[in-house]
Amino acid sequence: MIANEETLKLLMIKAQGGDKQCYSSLLVECEKWLRRYYARKINPAAIDDLVQETLISLHRKRSSYDSTKAFLPWLAAIGRYRWIDSLRKIYRHDHDELYEEMVADPQDEDVTAKVSLERLLGMIPDKQAEVINLVKIEGLSIHEAASMTGQTESLVKVNIHRGLKKMSALIESA
């Protein structure tokens, strides 16, 4: 059964009144609804944890529900806040990893290679460096790079070929 607004609202009102069976049914239906809600927003592997965190928040905030208002927007707001919190955790973690990379040992081969590559890209024309970066480093398709740069697909291919050839010549001459 997919519960609708009226059913969920009625279950919540009865749960606020102390009906344990209605509260249990409400949680089951909210779990189903939240799984569908998050399925479009996050990695499937993270859905279980986020649904549980949201249900805990629903439990803590259940007394704040106003029975004169719709239930699903209230639940969606709680879900959205939990989703945003999870994104903050992810981005904070990514930021910490990025910071660790930024303070890497300058003698590290990866750091030296990245600096050398950036230096080489700076020595070729900007249009060539841009498409090499987009296609060869970031992994975009020729079509995507063409759309982003305003170049034709043929020109993107030519610029990549010429840029790589010039970079090879620079490496050989060094």
Stockholm file with secondary structure:
# STOCKHOLM 1.0

chainA/1-174         MIANEETLKLLMIKAQGGDKQCYSSLLVECEKWLRRYYARKINPAAIDDLVQETLISLHRKRSSYDSTKAFLPWLAAIGRYRWIDSLRKIYRHDHDELYEEMVADPQDEDVTAKVSLERLLGMIPDKQAEVINLVKIEGLSIHEAASMTGQTESLVKVNIHRGLKKMSALIESA
#=GR chainA/1-174 SS CCCCHHHHHHHHHHHHTTCHHHHHHHHHHHHHHHHHHHHTTSCGGGHHHHHHHHHHHHHHHGGGCCTTSCHHHHHHHHHHHHHHHHHHHHHHHHHHHHHHHHTCCTTSHHHHHHHHHHHHHTTSCHHHHHHHIIIIISCCCHHHHHHHHTCCHHHHHHHHHHHHHHHHHHHHHC
#=GC SS_cons         CCCCHHHHHHHHHHHHTTCHHHHHHHHHHHHHHHHHHHHTTSCGGGHHHHHHHHHHHHHHHGGGCCTTSCHHHHHHHHHHHHHHHHHHHHHHHHHHHHHHHHTCCTTSHHHHHHHHHHHHHTTSCHHHHHHHIIIIISCCCHHHHHHHHTCCHHHHHHHHHHHHHHHHHHHHHC
//
